[in-house]
Amino acid sequence: MIPNETVERVRDAADAVEIIGEQVKLRRVGTSFRGPCPFHGGKNPNFSVNPKTNAYHCFKCGESGDVFSFVQKRLGLDFVEAVKYVGARAGVDVVEVESRREEKDSREPLWEISAAAAEFFTRALWTEDASAPAREYLATRKLSREVADRFGIGFAPWEGERLRDHLTTLGFTEAQQLEAGLLVRREGENGADAGIRPRFRGRLMFPIHDAQGRTIAFGGRVIGKGEPKYLNSPESPIFTKGRSLYNLHRAKPAARRDERVLVVEGYFDAVRLAASGVEPVVAPLGTALTEGQAEILARLSKTVFLLYDSDQAGLKATFRSADELLRHGASVQVVTLPDGDDPDTYVARHGAEGLERHLASAIDVFERKIQILERGGWFADLRRKRKALDRLIPTIRATSDSLTRDMYLGRASEVSGVSRELLAREAAEEVKPQARGSRGPVSDPRFRDADSPPPRWDGELGSHGPGRQRGTQDRRRQGLSADESSERRLLRALLQHRNFLEGVAERVDTDAIRTLPLRSIYEVLVAAGPDASIEAVAAQLDAEVTRTLDGLMTDAVPEAIAAADIDSALATFAARSIRARIDEIDRMPKAETTGDEYKQLMAEKRTLNAQLNAIGKPSFPTYSTD
């Protein structure tokens, strides 16, 4: 037998017009393709193929079906053979598994327990006094109960044992609850088992579904104070974060119908848009899209609109997501909303019609990059022009559609004055991993750390000995720069207190960590998630970086100190970005700016200096490990 997930992947990836067109001469008529019916041998164009639904129908003889049934009937194949035939043409590997009718899918209990938990959370939200803060929060977000029920929004009570007891009474074992990510095993000192606790407590719960609509995981938004702000289920046999998208099961038919799909940052954005009637909308379970998510979206529609926030983090996520989508042949449009608005708040005030106006004025992602670079004056002189091209060439390189790639080359040549032939050669060059970030990137304030020097490998970083105080004196003894010291404290805090990880990962991009060993650890840690053991993290690092990891785990850091370290590191990163913009303004030749532009730059510089003074000099508390 062929797993249902594989059949759906083949169905999504298949181009019915291309496959059926091998047997029938088709031509476009409006939004469909017409030709003579191969089943009753007609000569008139009564046979129609719909590219949105991958279905066919003959208006004369009534024969209809999907791409699988067409192949079965025309080529005399059984269903399994038809799926393999279509899969081969769609580029999807189809592997049969042994069928045992007496045994159900081993993942079935996990789907069932996830569905039971979703029902529990929904009931708890509306029937319990303790859930009042969650209901009040929904009211502040202007989400009605009707909308919340439609999307299965619920609440995980602070008394987390109640979910555990409820699922146990339904016959689900502790092992199954652990495997589904509803319970988590705590790790005490020296790796000792500190018992089992509920993963979600005091959180507004958003059920995450697979493409078939089965509940596979949850995203929880903390109500009140707490970190991280959002917490997702860990990966499991039914949930792979990098291949899952929130609201995908609802968006699929709408995306095919509308020939577009919208990508927003968060759960509330997706709920607001879908509830307002903009149905083909999904949200990644992080910031930027993964390769797997981009592949799914490109199969749904070749036109993808990105509606991320317009701050520096949102722009980074926009451009990284766009490159992944371009690799899969999608056309990527960027939507810019008014300052201070996100999709949720904008649609809450202006409705779907207001959003549609912004969708109509969306611009191609490459044009958006050029727009930002031109506004920052990055094509004004040779030095900055080189850096500007370093921002554009990776997008050209990522573009798999040859026509789009050629247009990007032409546009880059036009704005830079560099020949398209030279740009094409540059884009064709392979990028060596160690060269990543070796050229100074653009320092527009919306590109975080854009004008910073490349990370340095300074060898093994020292570790604090027992009782050694932390701070400037300790940093000098180790020979660490302020940046390295800040990054080291951040990584130590995240490794020892995983409850902070997802909140930091939402705000700190991998490239913000300049010291290469620490960057490697951070990248692996974020990908592994808060529940991964130190051993699992170390297994993905080379020997030299593992020594750095060991040094970070030498001294135990109290949680309060860890929280302060994280705040100080975030302040350091913010100050670094502000200084880069101030330096950029100082380097701008006065002769190249008009009077009004010069006044605006000086006003911006005063604002930046005020922000820098408000941040102050990041400080680190002292403590000893006695």
Secondary structure, DSSP 4 states (H G I P E B T S, - for coil): ---HHHHHHHHHH--HHHHHHTTS--EEETTEEEE--TTTT-SSS-EEEETTTTEEEETTT--EEEHHHHHHHHHT--HHHHHHHHHHHHT---------TTS--TTHHHHHHHHHHHHHHHHHHHH-GGGHHHHHHHHHTT--HHHHHHTT-EEE-S-THHHHHHHHHTT--HHHHHHTTSEEEEE-GGG-EEEEEES--SEEEEEEE-TTS-EEEEEEEESSS-S-SEEEPPPBTTB-GGG-EETHHHHHHHHHHHT-EEEESSHHHHHHHHHHT--SEEEESSSSPPHHHHHHHHHH-SEEEEE--SSHHHHHHHHHHHHHHHHTT-EEEE--PPTT--HHHHHHHHHHHHHHHHHHT-EEHHHHHHHHHHHTTTTSSHHHHHHHHHHHHHHHHH---HHHHHHHHHHHHHHH---HHHHHHHHHSPPPGGGTT-S-----TTSTTTTPPPP----SPP-PPTTPPPSHHHHHHHT--HHHHHHHHHHHHHHH-GGGHHHHHHH--GGG--SHHHHHHHHHHHHH-TT--HHHHHTTS-HHHHHHHHHHTSS---HHHHHHHHHHHHHHHHHHHHHHHHHHHHHS-GGGS-HHHHHHHHHHHHHHHHHHHHH-S---------
